[in-house]
């Protein structure tokens, strides 16, 4: 029997689908990802199930919806959940994670555990999160990872140690902030050039692992970058790749009407308009520059696979957990207003030749679909709790791929312990078809919502939610959303008899 295929899963954070060369962005420089897309399968309409890091990552690594895995926005992934690395470890794979996993809370790790290194040991969070204990199982420790070198937004201890050892001249460097016009507090030039940036550390750690995997054991490597998640920072050498004056300003697209948003969510409306046009361009410049640094390092990952003779035995996945407004609709970062800018994400696959040919897929897919599709490509069984669709047969045969609709949600992110929620986050449920989108706010008044005719208004500029002429369509979409919520109910445990 042939040796099983390896898996390299590359992820970015808060990365818009359109901020890639192969997706048509006029300025971003992503030649290595563009080449991967040319050789592989580029999904043009992939959508996350929650524009919050933890919920989306839980979905990706389990193939289950936020409600089912009980990570609703933020939280802790329950240890009883079955992850991709756990499933592959049981099949004899070596498993490793580098960078941001985010199955456990960052600030709790830093402020309650007093650690600057991310932890995947669920037991450290169990009491305060009310997690039910499970029997010890070597395949479930650290959610299935043999090796975990974590580096996330809040906990960069391993990166700082690496910096002190490899690049001591930069260990005490501080970021450079802009003076003059009012700028966001999270806009600055990185303290580190590209060769000693956090992004390079994450990729380098993964590269060392790939070089060590020359034996017969198949491997699963998860390389997850923090970039381009805010703060909007990048090394100066990457920033200088972009001509500030020639970057397009963000499209306002009609803005976000606060009359149709719950008050705490409306707080984020029109933040981008507080800044001058040069500052707006600077934000975009830094965002694109951080993506280019990621792309450079993806090039190094691919070169390593090629140089070690592993490229044609490796399935490569690239996706983001959610998107970023980047000034569209007057919004910045991410809020609980489910425009496509935060729901639509990049997703591509590069497959060994015998698994499928390269192509563009215009149909709607969810991030829930990645886990079962990967298992299908590897010829591995899927457990009964997986809720996504396995598209592997369609990838083999060239058949049409696409869902009738996609579902996404966000929950009120108010911690029950250790502080209050911050930021414009609140409960919202979304159903999107090819032609229509509905957002409702289930913990607020029924007057709040958005309805968009995507066929005639792809920019989501005209909210029809309160228009009497579209009442029937609003009710139809509301019914379909209710139907999806019901169908998304956790299938576990299985029903064995009627009574």
N, C-alpha and C positions, 0 to 999 in steps of 0.2 A: 504494500500500500504506500502511496506517495506521502511524503512528509506533509503535515497540515500547513496551511498558509499562516504566515505571521500577520499581525495587525498593528499598524501605526495609526493611532487616533489623535489627530491634531485639533486643538480647539482654541478659538479666540473668545474674548469676553466683550460684550456690548458692541459687536461689530455688525454694522448695517449690511444688508445683502447687496446694495448697489455700490458700496465702496470697495470695488475690485475692478481691475481692468477688464476681466472677461465678462463682467456684468455691465460694462458700458460706461463706467465712471470716466469723465473727461480728463482727470488730472492724476488720480492715484497711480502709484508705481508699484505694481505687484507682478513682476515677470515670472516668478517661480510658481505662484498660484495660477497664473494664466496658463502656464505650460501644463500644470497638472490638469486643469480643466480641459485643455485641448486633447490630452491623452485619455481623459476619463469621462465620467458622467456628471454633468453639471445640472443640478436641480434649481430651476429658476424661481420656483415659488414654494420654498420651504418655510414653514412657520413654527415658531416655538409655542409651547402650551402655557407659558407664563414668562413675562418679561422681567423675571427676578432670578438672580443667579442660582440660588440654591434649589428652587423648585424646578427650574429648567434642567439643571444637571442631574437631579434625581430622576426626572423623566427620561433623559437621554440614556442613563446607565441602567435603567430598569425596563424601559418600554411601557411604563405605566403612567397614568395621569396623576397630577398633583394631589387630588383627593384620595386616590388609592394608596399612594405612598406616604400620605400624611405629612408632606412637606408643602405647606400652603404659603407660598411666598418665601419665608425663611423658616428655619427650624433645625432639626437633626434627622437625617435619614435613619429610620428604625432599622436595627441590625437584622430583623427578620426578613427584610427585603432582599431579593436575589439580584445581584448586579452582574453586569457583563464580565468583569474580571473574576468574580466568584465562579461563574459558569465555565469560563475558559480554564481557570485553575483546576477545576474538577476534571477537565479533559486533558490535563497534563501540560498546560501552558505555563511558562514563566510569566509573571505579571508585574508591571511596574508603573508608577505614576510620578510625573514630574510637573511641578508648578501648582496651579490652582485646581484642587479637587472640589472643595467647598461642600462636602457632605455634612460638615459640622460647623458651628458658628464661630466666626473669626474673633469678634469682640469678646465673646465669652472666654475663648482660649487665652486672649491677652489679659483680660481684666479679672477673670475669676480663677483661671488656672495659672495665671502669672507666667505665661510662656510666650516666646516670640517665634515658636515653631508650630505650624499647623499639626493637629493631631487627628488621626482617623480611628482612635480607640474610643468607641461609643460608650464604654464604661465610664469614662471621665465626665460624661454629660448626662448619664442615665438618671440620677436622682433628681436633679433640678428639671430635666425635661420630661420626667415621668415615663421613661422608656421601660417597656417590659423586658426583663432579662431573657436571654436565650442560652441554651447549653453551649459550652465551648466547642467550636468547630474550627480546625485550622484553616479550612477553606473560606471561612467567613471573617477571620481576623482582618482588621483594617479594610473591611468591605471587599476582600478578595485580593488585595495587593500584597505581593511578596516584598516589594521595595516601594517606599514612599519618600520622596524628597520634595517636601511641600514648600511652596512660596506663594502667598496670596496677597491681597491688598493690605491687610493689617499686620501679618506675621511673616517677616522677611529675615528671620534670624539666620537661616542657612545661607541665604544670599549675602548677608552682611559678613558672615564668617569667611565665605569664599572670597569676598571683596578684600577683606583684610589680608588674606593669604596670597591671593593672586595679583591684586592691584592695590597695594597699600597706599599708594600716592593719592588714591581717590576715596579712601575710607572715610575721611573727614569732610568730604565735599558736600556742599549744600546747593539746593536748586536755586536758579536765578529767576527772580520774578520781574515782571514788567512794571515800569513806572509810567506815570502820566495818566492817560485815560483810565476810567474805571474798568477793571477787568474782573472776571470771576476769580474767587480765591483759589480755585484749583487749576489755574492756567499758569504754567511756568516751564522753563527750560530745565531738562533733567540735569542732575548733578553729575551724571556719568555719560561718557561717550559710548558709542554703540558697542565697542568690544568689551565693556565691563558693565553693561546695563543689565537689569533684572531679566529682560527678555532673552538676552544672550546666555545668561546663567541657566535659565530653564532649558533652553535648547541644548546647551552644552552638556548638561547632566543627562539628557536623553541620548545625545550622540554617544557619550561614553558607554551607556548601556547597550546601544545598538552595535557598537564595535566589539563588545564582549560576547555577543550572541552568535558565535560561529559554530556551535554544536548542533546536535540533532533536535533538541527540544524547541518546539515552536514558542513564540513569545507574543505577548500583548503589551504594547507600550502606549501610555496615555500622556501626551505632551500638551499641557494646557497653559496657555499664556494669559497673563493678567491683562495685557494690552488688547485692544485700545480703550478699555474701561477708563472712565475718568478717575483721577485727575488728568487734565489734558496736558500731558507732559511727553517730551521726546528728547533724545539727544540732539545737540545742535547740528551735528553732521547730517542727521536725517532731516531736520527742519530745513536746512539749506538746500535740500534737493527740490524744494517747492518754491516757486515764484509767488510770493504773497499777493502781489497786485493782480495776478492773472487767475487767482482762485475764484470760482463763482460764489456769490453770496447765497445763503440758504433761501429757498422759496417759502414765502409766508403761507401760501395755499389757503387763503381764507381765514387762517388763524383758528384757534380753539375757543369757541364761544363759552364763556364762563357760566352763562345762564343755564346751560345744559350739563353742568358739572357740579357734583357735590362741593360745598365750599372749601373743604380741606384739600381736595384735589385741584381745585381751581387756583390755588396759591401759586402753582408753577406756571400759569399762563403768561405768555409774553416776556419771560425772563430774557430771552435772546434780544429783544428789542431795546433793552436797557443799555446795550453796548453799541459803540460806534461801529461803522462798517469795517474799519481796519481791525478792530478787536474781534468782530465776528469772523473775519477771514483768518485771523491768527488762531482762533479756536479750531477752525477747520484744518488749517495747516498742521497744527500739532497732532490732531486726530489722524490725518493721513500719514504723517511722518511716523507715528507709532505703528501703523499698519505696515509701512515699508520696512521697518526694522524686523517685524515679525516675518515678513516675506523673505527677507535676506536669510533669516535663520531657518526657515522652511527649506530654502535652497540648500543649506548645509545638511539638513536632515536627509534630503533626497540624495545628495552627493554621497553621504555616508552609506546609505543603502546600496547605491550603485557600486561604490568602491569595494564594499564587502560582499558583493555578489548576492545580495538579498532582495533587490528591488523587485524582481519578477516573481518572487515568492511571497510578496507582501501586499495585503489589502491596505490602502491608505484612505482614511476618512478625514475630511476637513469640514468643520462647521463652527458656528458660534452659538452661544447659549441664548442670546437675544440681541436686539438692535439698539439704536441710539437715535434721538431726534436730530441732533446736530443743527438746531435752529429752524428746522421745518415746522410750520404752524406756529412759529414764535417760541417753541419749546426747546429745552436743553436737557441732556442726559436722558432720564426715563421717568415717566410718571404713569399713573393708572389711567391714561387716556390711550386706548388701544388703536392708534393709527398704525399703518403698515410699517412705518419706520422702525418701530420697536418690536414688532411681531415677526417680520420677514427677515430671514437670516441666510447667510451663505451656507451651502451644503454641496459638497462634491465627493465623488468616489473615484479613486484610481484602482482598477482591478487588474490582476494578472490576466493575460490574454484569454485563457480558457474559461474565464468566468463571465465575460461580457464585453461588448464593444463600447467605445466611447460615443456619447451623444448628448444632446440637450433635452431636458425633461421639463416641459412647460406646465405640467399638471400640478395640482395642489398636493403637497405631502406635509406630514407633521413630523416633529422630532421624535414622537413616540415610535415612528416607523424605523428608526435607524437600528435599534437593538434587534428586533426580529429579522430585519433584512440582513444584518451582519451574520446572525446565527444561521440563516438560510444559506448565505453564501459559503459559510464554513461547513455546511452539512450537519449542523448540530441541532438537537431537539429544542423546542421552545416549551417552557412550562406553561401551565394553564392560566397563570396570572398576567401574562403579557397581553397588553391591549392594543399595541400598534399593529400595523399591516406589514407583512413580509412581502417585499417587492422583488425578492431574489429571482423568482421564476421569470418575471417580466424583464429583468436585467439580462438573464440568459437568452431569452427568446426575442427580445426587442419589442415585446407587446407594450401597449399604452399603459402609462402609469399616471395615477391621479385619483384623488378623493373627490366626493361631491361637495364636502365642506370641511373646514378646519375649526377646531375649538381652542379657546385660550381663556385663562382666568387669572385673577389676582385676588388675594384675600387681604382683609384689614391687617396690617402688620403692626400690631400693638403688643409688645412683649408682656407676658403675664408677670414676669419677674425681671429685676435688674434694669430698670430704666423705662423710658417712654420711647415710642416710635418717633422717628424724625423723617421729614421729607413728605412730598405729596403722594402718599400711597394709600389706596383704599380698595375695597372690594369692587370688582368688575368682572362681568362674564361676557364673552364674545363668541359670535358665530360669524364665519366668513365663508361665502361661496365665491364662485368665479365672478358673479355679477353684483352681489350685495354684501353689506356688512352691518351687523347690529351689535352695539355695546349697551349693556344695561348695568346699573349700579344697585345690586340687590339689598344692600343695607342702608340705602338712601331713599329718598322719595321717588315715586314713579315718574316724576317730571324730568328726571335726569336721564340722558342717553344720547346716542348717536346712531343715525341710520344713513348709510351712504349707498348711492347708486354707482357702483364701481365701473359699470359698462360705459356710462356717460360722464362720470366724475372720478377717474382713477386716482386723482390727487387727494380725494376726500376733503374737498373744499366746501361742499354745500351740505350741511347737516339737515336731513329731511325728517328727523325724529318728531318734531312738533308740527309738521305740515299735515293738515287734515287730508290733503289729496293722497297722502301715502300711508294712511292709517291701515288699510288692508295689508299692505306689504309689511308694515311694522308688526302687525299681528301674526302674519305668516312666518316671519323670521323669529318672532318670539316663541312660537310653537315649535319651530325647528330647533331652536336653542334648548328649549325644555326637553325635547326628545333626545338631543345629544347628551345633555346632563344625565338623563336617565340611562342612556346606553353606555355612558362612561363609568357607571357604578362598578366597583371592584368585583370581578367575577369570583374571587376567593372568599370563603371556602366554597367548593363546588357543591351543588345540590345533589344529594344521593338518592333520595326518595321523596315522594309527595308528603309523607308523614312518618 
